[in-house]
Amino acid sequence: MIRNILHITMTVLLLLILDYRFTGNAFHEIGGVVLTLLIIFHNVLNRRWYEVFFKGRQSLSSVLLTHVNLLLAVAMVTVFVTGVLISVTVFAPLGMRSGGLFLHDLHQGATYASLILVAIHLGMHWEILMAKLKNWLHIDSSSLGWTITSRGER
């Protein structure tokens, strides 16, 4: 249950903070910090992935997922570090502001890369997510409503 709420919260928050003009600077920065903390919590909850990372042979899908996860980690760290460096609200009191155009472009580019990689990450977990959703909502897989709703699943 906690994982489902975490995943939904992370997804909604990511979508909300993507449009800086819509949310405003303060919400964008605070939301970014909260999202970073949620991502760390997500990784703590999924620590078993790290435990089996170097054990045994991996299937092609596992190798691809590993590469997507590593690229996603690099992109997210880049987003967070550049966000701290260009911050005008949350981290401004630290006096680390370095508002060059390069950092803004890097922050934006890493954000778009993160969005694409999150979509791939979710897509690679789609069957598991749909099974959890059906279980969470107590939906019978053979029901007509689910069949119509989930046509995009296959």
N, C-alpha and C positions, 0 to 999 in steps of 0.2 A: 504494500500500500504506500509506504513512504517513498519507494522508488518511483511509483507512478506519479505521485504528486510532485516529486523533484523533477522528473522529466517534463511534465506539463509546465511547471513553473519556469524551468530553464528555457523551454521553447517560446513561451509567451513573452518572457522578459527579453530574450534575444530579438524577437520581432518588434517589441516596443522601442528598444533603444537603438534600433537600426536607423530610424529616421530622426536625425539630430534636430532638424527643423521643427518636427512635430512635438518632440518631448521637451525640448529646451535643454540648455547646458547642464543645469544642476541635476535633473532627473537622469540625463544621459550618463553623467559621470557616476552618480550614486548607483544607478542601475548596472553600470559596468562593473563596479566593485562588488555588488551583490552577486552578479552573474559569475564573476571570478571565484567568489567564495562557494557558490553552488557547484561550479565545475570541479573545484577541489574536493568538495563533499562527494560528488558523483564518482570521482576517481577513488576516493577512500572506500566507498560502498562497493566499487568494482575492483578492489585490490587483488582479487583472485586472478584477474587477467594478467597482472604483473607477475604473480607467483608461477604461472605456467608458461610465461613468455619464452623462456629458453629451454623448456623441457620437450624432448621428443620432436618428431617431425610434424610439420604443420601442413594442412591442406592449402590449396591455392587460395581459397576464400579467406583463410586465416592469415596468410601472408599478405594478401591485399588489404584486409582490415587492419593489420598491424601497420602497414605503410600509411594508410589513411589516418589512423590514430596518431602516428608520429608526426605527420605533416600538420594535422589539426593541432597538436600540442605546440608545435613551433609557431603556427599562425596565431594561436590564442595568446601565447606568451608575448609575441611581438605586439599584438593588439594591446595587451595590458601594459607592457613597458612603455610603448609609445604614448598610450593614454595617460600614464603617470607623468611623462615628460611634457605633454602639452596641456595638462590640466590647468584650468583657471578657477576651479571651485574647490574640489575635494582635496587635492594634493598641493594646491598653491601655497599654503603656509610652510611647506617644506622647502620652498625656494629653489626647486629643481627645474623650474619652467624653462623650457627650451623650445620656443614656439616657431621653429623654422618650418618653411613650406615643405621641406623634405619629410619631416616627421609627420606632418598632417597627411601627406600623400601615402607614406608608409603605413600609417594607422588605418587609413581608409582602404588601401589595397589588401592589407592583412585581414581586415574585417570582411571584405568580399570573398577572399580566399577561405576564410573560416566558415562563412555562410555556405559556400559550395561544399566544403568538406563535411560540415554538419549534415547537409542534405544527403551526401553519399554515406556517411556514418549511419544515419537513420535508415536509409534505404537498405543497407546491408543487415540491419537488425529488424527489418519490417515484419517478417513473419513472426518473430518473437513478440514484437510490440502488438501486433494484431491478436495473437493468442492471449497475451496478458489483458488486452482491452476487452476481449470477449469474456474472459474469466472475471474481470473486475466488474463488468456491467451485467454479468449473469446472462449472457446471450448464448442461445443454442445455435451452433454452426449451421444446422440444417434449416433454420427459420427463413422464411421468405424475405423478411425485412433485412436480415443480415446479408443474405445472398445479393439482394439489390444494392445495398449500401457498399458492400465490399468488392464490387466488380473491379475496382482499380487495384485491388490487392494482387491479382495474378497477372 
